[in-house]
Amino acid sequence: PKLSLQVCYLETLALYIGVDKTRITKWVYDGWISMLSENKSRYVVINDQVVRFIVYQKKMHERLRKR
């Protein structure tokens, strides 16, 4: 079996969802998202479960902004 790993910058994910980087870091510590660090860069590990979590969070934050 082939192993593939998808990652994105933590900052990029924060911008995409529309939240502060500290919110993403909290999700990492809470166990919702996995993070890798290399050369002072932080990467979020992307898999199907994380994508569903990200989509849900993005929808929630868009609803809050519309109020």
C-alpha positions in Angstrom: 0.0 0.0 0.0 1.1 3.5 -0.8 1.3 6.0 2.0 0.6 9.6 1.2 0.5 12.6 3.5 -1.1 15.9 2.8 -0.2 19.0 4.8 -0.8 22.7 4.6 0.7 25.6 6.5 -1.2 26.3 9.8 -1.4 30.0 8.8 -3.0 29.1 5.4 -5.6 27.0 7.1 -6.4 29.8 9.6 -6.9 32.3 6.7 -9.1 29.8 4.8 -11.4 29.3 7.7 -11.2 32.9 8.9 -10.0 32.2 12.4 -6.9 33.2 14.4 -3.9 30.9 14.4 -4.3 30.4 18.1 -7.7 28.8 17.4 -6.1 26.2 15.1 -3.4 25.6 17.8 -6.1 25.0 20.3 -7.7 22.4 18.0 -4.3 20.7 17.8 -4.0 20.5 21.6 -7.6 19.3 21.8 -6.8 16.5 19.4 -9.0 17.5 16.5 -6.1 18.2 14.1 -2.5 16.9 14.0 0.4 19.2 13.4 4.0 18.8 12.2 6.8 21.3 12.9 9.9 21.7 10.8 12.3 24.7 10.6 10.0 26.9 12.6 7.2 26.2 10.1 4.0 24.6 11.3 2.0 22.3 9.1 -1.5 20.8 9.6 -1.9 17.2 8.6 -4.9 16.9 6.2 -7.0 13.7 5.9 -10.7 13.1 5.2 -11.7 13.5 8.9 -9.8 16.8 9.1 -11.4 18.1 5.9 -14.9 17.4 7.3 -13.9 19.2 10.5 -12.5 22.2 8.5 -15.6 22.5 6.3 -17.8 22.4 9.4 -15.7 25.1 11.2 -15.7 27.3 8.1 -19.5 27.1 7.8 -19.9 27.9 11.5 -17.6 31.0 11.3 -19.3 32.2 8.2 -22.7 32.0 10.0 -21.3 33.9 12.9 -19.9 36.7 10.7 -23.3 37.2 9.0 -25.1 38.0 12.3 
